[in-house]
């Protein structure tokens, strides 16, 4: 997958960046996890906490943002295209 020029970024640094919707400028949140592909060892998606998920008492819901939806990763923000279907990942 060649979406970006080569970039090395630590997970802890990614977690500090706001994720912004390029279409309307809305803040979607911050990265809480990564989805990895094995055996390739590559990152396939960023995961953000679903808004309001703090009240779900034990259920962890996340918004999955595939790498192909990321337009750019800047110093302070990650810009993403609007997602047609907000894919949720649920963990027990």
C-alpha positions in Angstrom: 0.0 0.0 0.0 1.6 3.2 -1.1 -0.7 6.0 0.2 2.0 8.2 1.6 5.6 9.1 1.2 7.7 7.0 3.7 6.7 7.9 7.2 7.9 6.6 10.5 5.7 7.6 13.5 5.5 6.1 16.9 2.1 4.9 18.2 2.4 7.2 21.2 2.9 10.2 18.8 -0.1 9.1 16.6 -2.3 9.0 19.8 -1.6 12.8 20.4 -2.9 13.9 17.0 -6.5 15.0 16.4 -8.3 13.1 13.5 -10.2 15.6 11.4 -12.8 15.0 8.7 -11.6 16.8 5.6 -15.2 17.3 4.3 -16.6 19.3 7.2 -13.6 20.0 9.5 -15.2 18.0 12.4 -12.9 16.5 15.0 -13.5 12.8 15.0 -11.3 12.1 18.0 -7.8 10.7 18.6 -6.3 7.3 17.7 -6.8 4.8 20.4 -5.5 1.7 18.7 -4.2 0.3 15.4 -5.4 -2.7 13.3 -2.5 -4.8 12.1 -2.3 -7.3 9.3 -0.3 -10.5 9.7 2.0 -12.0 8.4 2.7 -8.8 6.5 3.3 -6.8 9.7 1.6 -3.7 8.3 -1.0 -1.3 9.7 -4.3 -1.6 7.9 -6.4 0.9 9.9 -6.6 3.5 12.7 -9.1 2.9 15.4 -10.9 5.8 17.2 -13.1 5.5 20.3 -16.8 5.8 19.3 -18.3 9.1 20.7 -20.2 8.3 23.8 -18.6 4.9 24.2 -17.5 5.8 27.8 -21.1 5.1 28.9 -21.2 1.6 27.3 -20.0 -0.1 30.5 -17.6 -2.8 29.4 -18.4 -2.8 25.7 -15.6 -1.2 23.7 -16.8 0.3 20.4 -14.3 1.8 18.0 -14.5 3.6 14.6 -12.3 1.9 12.1 -10.5 4.2 9.6 -8.8 2.2 6.8 -5.5 3.7 5.6 -6.9 4.5 2.2 -9.2 7.1 3.8 -6.3 9.0 5.3 -5.4 12.0 3.2 -2.4 13.3 5.3 -0.6 13.0 8.6 0.7 16.3 9.8 2.5 17.5 12.8 -0.6 17.9 14.9 -3.5 16.3 12.9 -4.5 13.4 10.8 -6.8 14.4 7.9 -9.3 11.8 6.7 -11.9 11.7 3.9 -15.5 11.3 5.0 -16.2 7.7 5.6 -19.2 6.3 3.7 -19.9 3.6 6.3 -18.5 4.1 9.8 -17.2 0.6 10.5 -17.3 -0.3 14.1 -15.2 -2.9 15.8 -16.6 -4.4 19.0 -14.5 -6.1 21.7 -15.8 -7.8 24.8 
